[in-house]
Amino acid sequence: MQVLYKSTRGNGKETVTASEAILKGLASDGGLFVPTEIPKLPCDLADFANMEYKEVAYNVMKGFLADFSEEELKSCIEKAYDDKFDTKEIAALVKNDDAYFLELFHGATIAFKDMALSILPHLLTTSAKKNNVTNEIVILTATSGDTGKAALAGFADVPGTKIIVFYPKGGVSLIQEKQMLTQKGDNTFVVGIKGNFDQAQSGVKAIFGNKELEKELLVKGFQFSSANSINIGRLVPQVAYYVYAYSRLVKRGEIKCGDKINFVVPTGNFGNILAGFYAKQMGLPVNKFVCASNENKVLYDFFKSGKYDKNREFILTTSPSMDILISSNLERLIYRIAGNDVNKNKELMENLIKEGEYEITADMKKELDDFYGNYASEEETSKAIKDSFAKTGYVMDTHTAVAAAVYKKYKEETKDDTKTVIVSTASPYKFARAVMTSINAQYDKKSDFELLDELEIVSKVKQPRAIEEIQNAPIVHDTVCEVNEMESVVKKFLEK
């Protein structure tokens, strides 16, 4: 049976193909697209051990992207996973202390978002051709730091597209901001908003839901799509690296085929960990997904109590990509544990909009056994960086450190000694100040760019191209707006 896509808020009878779902980004009723079924892995687990990353990606993705031909999908994969990555492995698996770190930051923008956003532009333009779309596609995205640059880099100067990225001014690291503000490309536009990520994300969703604006732009030859993880074209490529990580452990003889492993995932918008959950539904042997939060611990509280409550203080932390109180992709999991009940899901999502909270049923909570949630304080995050460096010399970024700190709590609490992969989501170079001052507080006296040189010395890892490129790059984007001005800013850019 061909996998199609339906909305988490639709009637279940209305389905679209994978290419249509990728083009739309968000369903017209405000829901997220989910597959009508999760395809099973197309070959034995042992076979994956003999595959390189691109081959694994093809075999994982082809079931989800059923209306793409073999030639089309392989072409997208070849264009995505090329010399933009600084390692032939694409996703390196490194043993450190008592866990394996899946390094997803070897792409052009040194963050895990490259794993999906390197391929999304190719999936999108292929989808446009398949559906005879002649409009210019406008990618509209909110970012908490990493999606923005990765999307900008992926879509820069791609014919038939424009990309507009909103980010919280003052709510991302200096390196993250400079990466975005120096982005070249006549079709790129970056806007800082005077608010937080949740407000940026809500503003983007509101623009997507504005039917009058949609009609107005269609007349002018534009249509919106998304590069956020709400787009199924972002989520599907992420499933591949969970299978790849497992296959590397098998290839190295660390586990036998069929052995279960754990994944620890630093989590904000819930897309990354959801991709792992989909991999398990495909047949990957996973014991537990450890959902690691920072001090914005809305997901930890949800897994503990069954109540999702965003009515709390928004905390700016040293792991800004996780400074999120509305985890959009959680809706896909809620829909599933509600037994694909559209009405129940809509009721909960409406409660979130109106009251800022919702509570799942006892039966739904029982369906969350695949997950364990915990969080790390700023102090615990810093200590994880310092301890890792002192013990093994391995330097991790702040988001990965959140995961490492939570993994330590998980082991102490459960005594589980299952082989574990920590999903490492960013290069330490992206958060050099927080990383270096965790190793030694004396580094705080140095400038941000001096710290990059110091990090190269202590980590014995050469500065990535992405860092070298921005050091003397001119600022290209300088627009800042209020939250309520986002729509007018979009219209103004498209009128140029």
C-alpha positions in Angstrom: 0.0 0.0 0.0 1.3 3.5 -0.9 2.0 5.7 2.0 -0.1 8.9 1.8 -0.5 11.8 4.3 -3.4 13.1 6.3 -3.8 16.0 8.7 -3.8 15.5 12.5 -6.9 17.7 12.5 -8.6 16.4 9.4 -11.4 13.9 8.8 -9.0 11.1 7.8 -10.6 10.7 4.4 -8.7 13.6 2.8 -5.2 12.4 1.9 -2.3 13.9 -0.1 0.8 12.4 -1.6 4.2 12.9 0.0 5.1 15.6 -2.6 1.9 17.5 -2.0 2.5 17.4 1.8 6.0 18.7 1.3 4.8 21.5 -0.9 2.0 22.6 1.5 4.2 22.3 4.7 1.2 22.8 7.0 -2.3 21.3 6.3 -5.0 23.8 5.4 -6.9 23.1 8.7 -3.8 24.0 10.7 -2.9 20.4 11.5 0.4 18.6 10.7 0.7 16.0 8.0 1.3 12.4 9.3 1.7 9.2 7.2 -1.3 7.0 6.8 0.9 4.2 8.0 4.6 3.9 9.0 6.4 1.8 6.3 8.6 -1.1 7.5 12.3 -1.2 6.9 12.7 -2.6 3.4 15.6 -4.9 4.2 17.2 -6.8 7.1 19.0 -4.8 9.8 22.2 -6.7 8.9 22.1 -5.3 5.4 22.3 -1.7 6.6 25.6 -2.4 8.2 27.1 -2.7 4.7 25.7 0.5 3.4 27.1 4.0 3.4 25.0 6.9 4.6 23.4 7.8 1.3 22.3 4.2 0.7 20.8 4.0 4.2 19.0 7.3 3.6 17.5 6.0 0.3 16.2 2.8 1.8 14.7 4.5 4.9 13.1 7.4 2.9 11.7 5.6 -0.1 8.8 4.1 1.8 7.7 7.5 3.2 8.2 9.3 -0.2 6.2 6.8 -2.3 5.4 9.1 -5.2 9.1 9.9 -5.8 10.8 7.7 -8.4 14.0 5.9 -7.5 15.9 8.3 -9.8 14.3 11.4 -8.3 14.9 10.4 -4.7 18.5 9.3 -5.3 19.2 12.5 -7.2 18.0 14.5 -4.1 20.1 12.5 -1.8 23.3 12.8 -4.0 22.9 16.6 -4.2 22.3 16.9 -0.4 25.0 14.7 1.1 28.1 15.9 -0.8 31.2 17.9 0.1 29.1 20.3 2.1 29.8 17.8 4.9 33.4 17.7 6.3 33.3 14.0 6.9 32.7 11.1 4.4 30.6 9.4 7.0 28.1 12.4 7.0 27.0 11.4 10.5 30.0 10.3 12.6 29.5 8.0 15.6 32.1 8.6 18.3 32.7 6.6 21.5 33.1 8.8 24.5 33.2 7.5 28.0 30.1 5.3 28.6 28.1 6.4 25.5 28.3 6.9 21.7 27.9 10.4 20.4 26.1 10.7 17.0 27.7 13.8 15.6 25.1 15.5 13.3 27.0 18.7 13.0 29.4 18.1 10.1 27.4 20.0 7.5 27.6 23.5 6.1 26.1 25.2 9.2 27.6 22.9 11.9 24.2 21.9 13.4 22.0 18.8 13.0 19.5 20.8 11.0 21.8 20.4 8.0 20.9 16.7 7.9 17.4 17.5 6.7 17.8 21.0 5.3 20.5 20.0 2.9 17.9 17.8 1.1 14.6 19.7 1.7 15.2 22.2 -1.1 15.7 19.4 -3.6 12.7 17.5 -2.3 10.7 20.7 -2.6 11.7 21.7 -6.1 11.2 18.1 -7.2 7.7 18.2 -5.6 6.9 21.4 -7.4 7.8 19.9 -10.8 5.8 16.7 -10.0 2.7 18.8 -9.2 3.1 21.3 -12.1 3.6 24.2 -9.8 4.6 27.4 -11.6 4.3 29.8 -8.6 7.4 31.0 -6.8 7.6 29.0 -3.5 8.1 31.2 -0.4 9.7 29.4 2.5 8.5 30.9 5.7 10.4 29.8 8.8 10.8 30.6 12.5 14.0 29.6 14.2 15.4 29.3 17.7 18.9 29.5 16.2 19.9 26.6 14.0 17.0 26.0 11.5 17.4 29.5 10.2 20.9 29.4 9.0 20.6 25.8 7.7 17.4 26.7 5.7 19.0 29.9 4.4 22.1 28.0 3.2 19.9 25.3 1.6 17.6 27.6 -0.3 20.0 30.4 -1.1 19.8 31.1 -4.9 17.6 28.0 -5.5 15.6 29.0 -8.6 11.8 29.4 -8.0 12.1 30.0 -4.3 12.4 32.8 -1.7 13.1 32.2 2.0 12.1 34.4 4.9 13.5 33.6 8.4 12.3 35.1 11.7 14.4 34.7 14.8 14.2 36.1 18.4 16.4 39.2 18.5 18.7 38.6 21.5 17.6 35.0 21.9 20.3 33.2 19.9 24.0 33.0 20.2 26.3 35.5 18.6 27.6 32.9 16.2 24.1 31.8 15.3 23.0 35.4 14.6 26.1 36.3 12.6 25.7 33.1 10.5 22.2 34.3 9.5 22.8 38.0 9.1 25.8 37.4 6.7 23.8 35.0 4.5 24.2 35.8 0.8 21.5 35.2 -1.8 19.1 37.5 -3.6 16.2 35.3 -2.5 17.0 35.4 1.2 15.6 37.6 4.0 16.3 37.5 7.7 14.2 39.3 10.3 14.8 39.7 14.1 11.6 40.0 16.1 11.2 41.7 19.4 10.0 38.6 21.2 10.8 34.9 21.8 10.9 31.9 19.6 7.4 30.8 20.5 6.0 34.2 19.4 8.0 33.8 16.1 6.6 30.3 15.6 3.1 31.4 16.4 3.4 34.4 14.0 4.5 32.2 11.2 1.6 29.7 11.8 -0.8 32.7 11.8 0.6 33.8 8.4 0.1 30.3 7.0 -3.5 30.3 8.3 -4.4 33.6 6.8 -6.6 32.6 3.8 -7.0 36.2 2.5 -3.2 36.6 2.4 -2.9 33.3 0.7 -5.3 34.4 -2.1 -3.6 37.8 -2.4 -0.2 36.2 -2.9 -1.4 33.5 -5.3 -2.6 36.3 -7.6 1.0 37.6 -7.5 2.5 34.2 -8.2 3.6 33.2 -4.7 2.7 30.3 -2.4 4.0 29.5 1.1 5.8 26.4 2.3 7.8 25.7 5.4 11.3 24.6 6.2 10.4 24.1 9.9 10.2 20.6 11.3 6.4 20.8 10.9 7.2 20.0 7.2 7.2 16.3 6.6 10.1 16.8 4.2 12.2 17.8 7.2 11.1 15.0 9.4 11.5 12.0 7.0 15.3 12.6 6.3 15.9 12.7 10.0 14.6 9.1 10.4 17.6 7.9 8.4 20.3 8.8 10.9 18.8 6.7 13.6 19.0 3.7 11.4 22.5 4.6 10.4 23.7 5.0 14.0 22.3 1.5 14.8 24.0 0.1 11.7 27.4 1.5 12.7 27.2 -0.2 16.1 26.4 -3.5 14.3 29.2 -3.0 11.8 31.7 -2.4 14.6 30.5 -5.4 16.5 29.4 -3.3 19.5 25.9 -4.9 19.3 24.3 -7.8 17.5 21.4 -7.4 15.1 18.2 -7.3 17.1 19.8 -5.9 20.3 18.0 -2.9 21.6 19.7 0.5 22.2 18.8 3.8 23.8 18.8 7.2 22.2 19.2 10.4 24.3 18.0 13.4 22.4 18.2 17.1 23.4 14.7 18.3 22.6 12.9 21.5 22.0 10.4 21.3 19.1 10.2 17.5 19.4 10.9 16.9 15.7 14.3 15.2 16.2 13.1 12.7 18.8 9.9 12.0 16.9 12.0 11.0 13.9 13.7 8.4 16.1 10.2 7.2 17.3 9.3 6.8 13.6 12.4 4.7 13.1 11.3 2.4 15.9 7.9 2.1 14.3 9.7 1.0 11.1 11.4 -1.8 13.0 14.5 -0.4 14.6 15.1 -2.1 17.9 15.0 0.8 20.5 14.6 0.3 24.2 14.1 3.9 25.3 14.0 7.4 23.9 15.4 9.8 26.6 13.9 13.2 26.1 16.4 15.8 27.4 15.1 19.3 28.2 16.9 22.4 29.5 15.4 24.7 32.1 12.4 25.3 29.8 11.3 21.9 30.9 7.8 21.8 29.5 8.4 18.3 28.0 9.9 16.9 31.2 6.8 18.0 33.1 4.6 16.5 30.3 6.2 13.1 30.4 6.1 13.1 34.2 2.5 14.2 34.7 0.6 13.9 31.4 -0.1 17.6 31.5 1.3 20.0 28.9 1.5 23.6 30.3 3.2 26.4 28.5 2.0 29.0 31.1 5.4 29.6 32.7 8.4 31.9 32.6 10.3 31.7 29.3 14.0 31.2 30.3 16.9 32.2 28.0 19.6 29.5 28.5 23.0 28.6 27.0 21.2 26.0 24.9 19.0 28.5 23.0 17.8 26.1 20.3 15.8 24.3 23.0 14.4 27.5 24.5 10.9 26.5 23.5 7.6 26.3 25.3 5.4 25.1 22.4 6.8 21.9 21.0 5.0 21.8 17.7 5.9 18.3 16.6 4.5 16.8 19.8 1.1 17.1 18.1 2.1 14.2 15.8 2.7 12.0 18.9 -0.4 13.2 20.6 -2.5 12.3 17.6 -0.9 8.8 17.5 -1.4 8.0 21.2 -5.0 9.2 20.9 -5.5 6.3 18.5 -5.5 8.7 15.5 -8.6 10.3 17.0 -8.8 13.7 15.2 -11.5 15.1 17.5 -9.5 14.3 20.6 -6.3 15.8 19.1 -8.2 19.0 18.0 -9.7 19.3 21.5 -6.3 19.2 23.1 -4.7 21.6 20.6 -7.6 24.1 21.0 -7.1 23.9 24.7 -3.4 24.7 24.2 -4.3 27.8 22.1 -7.1 29.0 24.4 -5.7 28.1 27.9 -2.1 27.4 27.2 -2.4 23.9 28.5 -3.9 20.4 28.0 -3.9 17.1 29.8 -3.9 13.7 28.1 -6.0 10.7 29.4 -4.6 7.9 31.5 -4.9 5.6 28.5 -2.9 8.0 26.4 -0.2 8.3 29.1 0.3 4.5 29.0 1.2 4.8 25.3 4.3 6.9 26.3 6.3 4.0 27.6 8.9 4.4 24.8 9.9 7.7 26.4 11.7 8.9 29.5 11.9 12.7 30.2 14.2 14.7 32.4 16.0 18.0 32.3 19.4 19.6 33.1 19.9 22.9 34.9 22.3 25.5 33.5 24.8 24.4 36.2 24.4 20.7 35.4 24.9 21.5 31.7 28.1 23.4 32.3 29.4 20.6 34.6 28.7 18.0 31.9 30.9 20.0 29.5 33.7 20.4 32.1 33.6 16.8 33.2 33.7 15.4 29.7 36.7 17.5 28.8 38.5 16.7 32.0 37.9 12.9 31.7 38.4 12.3 28.0 39.3 15.6 26.3 36.0 15.4 24.3 34.4 18.8 23.9 30.6 19.0 23.5 28.3 21.9 22.8 25.7 23.0 25.3 22.7 21.2 23.8 24.6 17.9 23.7 25.7 18.6 27.3 22.0 18.8 28.3 21.6 15.3 26.8 24.7 14.0 28.6 23.6 15.4 31.9 20.1 13.9 31.5 21.6 10.6 30.5 23.6 10.5 33.7 20.3 11.1 35.7 18.6 8.3 33.6 21.3 5.8 34.4 21.3 6.7 38.1 17.6 6.4 38.3 17.0 3.3 36.2 20.3 1.4 36.4 19.8 0.6 32.7 23.1 -0.4 31.1 21.7 -0.7 27.5 24.1 0.6 24.9 23.2 4.3 24.4 23.6 6.8 21.6 23.6 10.5 22.6 22.4 12.6 19.6 24.9 15.4 19.4 23.1 18.3 17.7 25.7 21.1 17.3 29.4 21.8 17.1 30.9 23.4 20.2 32.1 26.2 17.9 28.6 27.4 17.6 28.4 28.1 21.4 32.0 28.8 22.1 31.6 31.2 25.0 29.3 28.9 27.0 31.5 25.9 26.2 34.9 27.5 27.0 33.7 29.2 30.2 32.4 25.8 31.4 35.8 24.4 30.9 37.5 27.3 32.7 35.7 30.5 33.9 38.9 32.5 33.0 38.0 32.3 29.3 35.1 34.8 29.9 37.6 37.6 29.7 38.2 36.9 26.0 36.2 38.1 23.0 33.9 35.7 21.2 36.3 35.3 18.2 39.3 34.9 20.5 37.5 32.0 22.1 37.1 30.3 18.8 40.9 30.1 18.5 41.2 28.9 22.1 38.6 26.2 21.4 40.6 25.0 18.5 43.6 24.6 20.8 41.8 22.7 23.6 39.6 20.5 21.4 42.3 19.7 18.9 39.6 20.0 16.3 40.1 22.5 13.4 37.7 25.4 13.1 34.9 24.4 10.7 34.6 26.3 7.4 31.3 27.8 8.7 33.2 29.6 11.4 36.0 30.8 9.2 33.6 32.2 6.6 31.7 34.5 9.0 34.6 36.0 10.9 35.0 38.8 8.4 31.8 38.5 6.4 29.7 41.7 6.0 26.2 42.0 7.6 23.6 41.6 4.8 20.4 41.6 6.8 19.4 44.2 9.5 15.6 44.1 9.6 14.0 44.1 13.1 10.3 44.2 13.7 7.6 43.8 16.4 5.7 40.5 16.5 2.5 42.1 15.1 4.5 43.4 12.1 5.6 40.0 10.8 2.9 39.8 8.1 3.5 43.3 6.8 7.3 42.6 6.7 6.6 39.5 4.6 4.4 41.4 2.1 7.0 44.2 1.8 9.8 41.7 1.0 7.7 40.0 -1.7 6.9 43.3 -3.3 10.6 44.0 -4.1 
